[in-house]
Amino acid sequence: MALPQSKAHRRKPMSHINVVPFIDVMLVLLIIFMVTAPLMQQGVEVELPQADAKPMEEQQRDPIIVTVGREGELTLNQGAQANMPLDRETLGEQVGVLLAGREGDQVYVRGDRNVDYGRVVDAMVVVQAAGAAKVGLITQPAPETRRLPR
């Protein structure tokens, strides 16, 4: 025969929500975002050569920049496939699309200082074939101690 339960041992319904599992999930998501945020950096890391050249003039629109990475990969800073590795044909098509309606705009090429010079020249040829009237190179300013006398 079962013993009758006293009123002291019965559970009362809870009138508040337990937020501990919610906090646990939020902390896990915070840690995931903190770890992955540095990995989602846009652009391609390149070590630019240094040169004693005049700085670029301010433009009203964002300049079109083709980057030749350390391993020779080609990327573009604008368009549908921005900052994604492209082959020569796709790069030419994308630059052509960006140049449509932007007559007189200059396209810049950034090449890693350790990449083969022929790859940078090849990127310049692709850009010119796509319709760019002017193609420029981007470098870093030379340190004050290395400047050549004029």
N, C-alpha and C positions, 0 to 999 in steps of 0.2 A: 504494500500500500504506500502510495506516494505521500510524502509529507507536504502539507500546504505551505506555499511560499509566503513569507511575511512581506509586508509592504516595504520594509527597509531594503530588501534584496531585489526588488523589481527595478528595471531600468526605466528611466524617464526619457521621453523623446528629447533630442537635442534641439535647441532653438537657435544655434549659430552654425555657420559653415566652417569646416576645417580647411584652412588655407595652407597648411604645411605642404601638401603635395604640389599645390600651385607654385609656391615659393621654390621648391626643389626644381621643378621644371624650368622656371624662369632663370635660376642660377646656372643650370646646365646650358640653356640657350645663350646666356651672357658669355659664358666661357667659350662656347663654340664660335660666337661672333668675334670675340677678342682674338682668338687664334686665327680665324680665316680672314680678318680684315686686312692684315698686311699682305696676304697672298693675292688680294683682289686689286692690287695697285695697277693703275692703267699705264699703258705705254711700255716701251721696251727699254731696258737699261743698256745704254751704250756709253763707252768711254770716248768722248770726242777728242780729236786732236786739238792742240792749242795753236793759235795763230794771232799775230798782231794785225787785226782787221777792225774796221769801223763796225759799231753795233748796228743791227737792223733797225730800220725806221718803223715807227708804229703804223699798223694798218688798221683799217676800219673792220675788216673781216679777219677771221682766223686764217692764218696761212696754211697752205697745203704742204705737209711735210712727209716725205718718204724716208723711212729709216732702214738702214742696212745694218743688221745686228752682227754680233761677234761671229756667228756661224754662217753669215751670209743671208739670213732670212730677211725677207722684204715685208715691211708693214707700212700702213698708211694711217695718219692720225684722224681722218674724217671718213664719212661715208658709211655704207651699209656694213662693211667688214672692217671697221676701225680697230686698230691695234691687234689684228689677227694676221698670222703669217699668210702671205699671198704668193702665188707664182707670178712669173713675168706677165703672162697674158692677162690674168685677173687684175694685176696692178695697173696695167695699161688701160683696161676698160674702166676701172674705178676712177683713175685720174681723169680720163676723158669725160666721164659723167660729172665729176666735180668741176671741171673747167668749163663746162657748157654754161654759157651766160656770164662767165667771169673773165671777160677779155682783159688782157693786160696783166693778169695776176701772175705772180712769180711762184714757182714751185721750188721748195727747198729740199735738199737731200742731206740727211745726217748719216754719217758712216762711222762705225766704231773704229778707233785708231788701230785695232789689231786685225781688221778685216782686210782681205786682199783688195788692192786699189782697183783691180779690174772689175770687181763686183759693184763698187761705187759708180764707176764709169758706166757699167751696164745698166744700173738703175737710172742714171741720167739719160741714157739713150732711150729707155722705155718711156720715161716721162716726156721727152721731146717728141717721140713718135705719137704720144697720146694727144699732142696739141699744145704743149706748154711753150710759149714764146721765150720765156726766160727761166733758166734753171740755176739756182744758187746752192752753195755749200754752207752748212752750218758748222762752226767751230767754237771752241771755248776761248775766251780771252787769254792771252799769254800772261804769265806772271810778270810783274814789274822788272824782276832781275834778268829775265831772258829777252827783253825787248832789244831789237837790233837798232843800231844808230841810223839816223836818217841822213 
